[in-house]
Each structure stands twice: as structure tokens, then as C-alpha cells.
């Protein structure tokens, strides 16, 4: 073998070794991560639990209900800063923005009210009293009505233009996450204290079905696929995702998932499901032919402990996750809210300390 061939082989061997070293040095799973962290937007002077989020797409601002702070922050997600704060609320939990009426609806768990504000200057527009524990807010995509879960078991339907309650629907216990089918108005409601998923006909103003014999307890997060008959829900005990045919109420498949789930979203563009969890990760499920329900669990994406409340906005192709300040304690009872603020916990309960509250902005990585 001549000298030139030996040198060429040596260079080739050296290049292969270098490439192998680069692959070994690469963080595990980085090549296949379905979500990339794009930005961290700090929420100054925000302590306590953070609850639901919503978006004003025209102005490009995100609404953040700060339950423990008795405030709501308006965040310009492109400029990556808080541009306004509404103070003096009473344990705000749910928030919904009505674009046709340019009205912000904030549900307060402390006094059971829904407070309304103008979307341009955030001036107060009035208060509706529901009774107690006003929680999740969902805008009906068919007619713009504002639906609020509250109390020991109720859905209040609000006419956004008239700013008044036009229907009140009874449920067996307090409703958590719910979703409205844009085709017919059927509303699927997680009712964990009753250990069921209820189906409501909004137009008829009544419950039409109850799915019992669930696969677990703590069914808080729920979502529907607008392009198919799929419904997904997350259980906290055990931590699993269950897929249903929402027209029949039948189980199509189950999959292990992250602990302390709070947000669940279909990403139809990328054929995925995201579940945000307080344990500090996002469970990702991808379309997989031949699997039960058509989805298969993919490697999770690490976030921050306690970062569980979220919103996925398909038009922006972004997943926003709220991270509270403080130490997350995922093995405490659910009614302790999952967070011990500004102090360390002994032993395995104290997982991580987040110095500041923030919104984590993730972009689906294709």
C-alpha cells in the first residue's frame, strides 16, 4: 500500500472517530426532541399558583391567570415581556378572550365571580356572580358564547355581547377541563370528584351521557381533536393518557404519561398530542399506524418542575407553559395545589426551586 493511500485512510479514520465523538457528546434525545424551547418570558413579582391561559391573537398578547397573586398578566409574547397587569382579582383561575366583542372574561375562584374587561385598554366592564369557585373558561366556537365551570357542579353559559348568563347546566360535581365539539356543541367535561366524564348538550341545556368505569382517578386534563372523533384525557392516578371515540364513549387505547398532568392538546399539523405535567416534562404522543387509537408515546420533553398549566395555539404553532416560582412538590395531595412557595422541602418531595415565575415558549421541531 502506497503512502498516499495510507494517508487517505488515516484521514478517513480520523473523520469517522470525530463524528462518533460528536454523536456521543450530543445530549440524549436531542436529535429527536419534538419541542424546542424558543424563549423564557419572566413574570416579575409573581408568586403562587398560575392557572389558565388564553390569547388575543390580533394583539399578540397572552393572558396569564395568577391565582396565588390575585392578578392577571398580559404578556406580549413576541416582545417577550409583560405589558400590563390587572390587579385586585380574587383567586383568578379561568380566562377567556372573546375576539368578536373584544372582551376579556376572568373567572375568580375566591368569590365565584366572572369579571369582564375591555380588550383594548383593560377597563372594567362589569361583574357576573355565579356562586362559588368559578374556574375554567371556554369560548363556544360556534356562537361565541362564554362557558364557565363553577361551584359544586355547574356550567354557566354567558352571552358575550349582552354580558349576562343565559343558561345554567347542572353537573354532579365540580367541573375541571372541558371541550366543546364545534360540529354540534356537545361538551365533554372532566368531573374527577364524581369519577366520570360527562357529555353535555349545550343547545338543549342538559346532560345527555356520563362515562363511568374510567381507567383511573384525577381526570383533570382533556382535549378533543377537531378533525376526527378522538377525545383524549389524562389521569393522575395512575399517570396515563386514554383515547376515546367521543361519539361512542369507547376506549381506543391507553398509554403511560407524565405525572401531575394539567394541560392536554392535539397538534393536528404535526400529528401529535402534548400533555404538560408538573413533574417537569411534556409527554408527547405521535401518530403511529397500527397502534391502538393511532397514537404512540414518544420520548418526553424536559421542562421545569411545576410547569404544568399550558396552552397550545395552532395558528402560532407554539406551546406556552406557565412555570410558577417556588418549589414544586409533586407527591403532596392534589388539594395542596402542588407547590410550596419560596422554601425548600426536605427529602424527595422538594424537586426544584424556580427563582422566578415565567412563561416557557416551545416551538414544535419538525
Rosetta blueprint (number, residue, H / E / L):
1 X L
2 X L
3 X H
4 X H
5 X H
6 X H
7 X H
8 X H
9 X H
10 X H
11 X H
12 X H
13 X H
14 X H
15 X H
16 X H
17 X H
18 X H
19 X H
20 X H
21 X H
22 X H
23 X H
24 X H
25 X H
26 X L
27 X L
28 X L
29 X L
30 X H
31 X H
32 X H
33 X L
34 X L
35 X E
36 X E
37 X E
38 X E
39 X E
40 X E
41 X E
42 X E
43 X E
44 X L
45 X L
46 X L
47 X L
48 X L
49 X L
50 X L
51 X L
52 X L
53 X E
54 X E
55 X E
56 X E
57 X L
58 X L
59 X L
60 X L
61 X E
62 X E
63 X E
64 X E
65 X E
66 X E
67 X H
68 X H
69 X H
70 X L
71 X E
72 X E
73 X E
74 X E
75 X E
76 X E
77 X L
78 X L
79 X L
80 X L
81 X E
82 X E
83 X E
84 X E
85 X E
86 X E
87 X L
88 X L
89 X L
90 X L
91 X L
92 X E
93 X E
94 X E
95 X E
96 X E
97 X E
98 X E
99 X L
100 X L
101 X L
102 X L
103 X E
104 X E
105 X E
106 X E
107 X E
108 X E
109 X L
110 X L
111 X L
112 X L
113 X E
114 X E
115 X E
116 X E
117 X E
118 X E
119 X L
120 X L
121 X L
122 X L
123 X L
124 X E
125 X E
126 X E
127 X E
128 X E
129 X E
130 X L
131 X L
132 X L
133 X L
134 X L
135 X L
136 X L
137 X E
138 X E
139 X E
140 X L
141 X L
142 X L
143 X L
144 X L
145 X L
146 X E
147 X E
148 X E
149 X E
150 X E
151 X L
152 X L
153 X L
154 X E
155 X E
156 X E
157 X E
158 X E
159 X E
160 X L
161 X L
162 X L
163 X L
164 X E
165 X E
166 X E
167 X E
168 X E
169 X E
170 X E
171 X L
172 X L
173 X L
174 X L
175 X L
176 X L
177 X L
178 X E
179 X E
180 X E
181 X L
182 X L
183 X L
184 X L
185 X L
186 X E
187 X E
188 X E
189 X E
190 X E
191 X E
192 X H
193 X H
194 X H
195 X L
196 X E
197 X E
198 X E
199 X E
200 X E
201 X E
202 X L
203 X L
204 X L
205 X L
206 X E
207 X E
208 X E
209 X E
210 X E
211 X E
212 X L
213 X L
214 X L
215 X L
216 X L
217 X E
218 X E
219 X E
220 X E
221 X E
222 X E
223 X E
224 X E
225 X L
226 X L
227 X L
228 X L
229 X L
230 X E
231 X E
232 X E
233 X E
234 X E
235 X E
236 X E
237 X E
238 X L
239 X E
240 X E
241 X E
242 X E
243 X E
244 X E
245 X E
246 X L
247 X L
248 X L
249 X L
250 X E
251 X E
252 X E
253 X E
254 X E
255 X E
256 X E
257 X L
258 X L
259 X L
260 X L
261 X E
262 X E
263 X E
264 X E
265 X E
266 X E
267 X E
268 X L
269 X L
270 X L
271 X L
272 X E
273 X E
274 X E
275 X E
276 X E
277 X E
278 X L
279 X L
280 X L
281 X E
282 X E
283 X E
284 X E
285 X E
286 X E
287 X E
288 X L
289 X L
290 X L
291 X L
292 X H
293 X H
294 X H
295 X E
296 X E
297 X E
298 X E
299 X E
300 X E
301 X E
302 X E
303 X L
304 X L
305 X L
306 X L
307 X L
308 X L
309 X L
310 X E
311 X E
312 X E
313 X E
314 X L
315 X L
316 X L
317 X L
318 X E
319 X E
320 X E
321 X E
322 X E
323 X E
324 X L
325 X L
326 X E
327 X E
328 X E
329 X L
330 X L
331 X L
332 X L
333 X L
334 X H
335 X H
336 X H
337 X L
338 X L
339 X E
340 X E
341 X L
342 X L
343 X L
344 X L
345 X L
346 X L
347 X H
348 X H
349 X H
350 X L
351 X L
352 X L
353 X E
354 X E
355 X L
356 X L
357 X E
358 X E
359 X E
360 X E
361 X E
362 X E
363 X E
364 X E
365 X L
366 X L
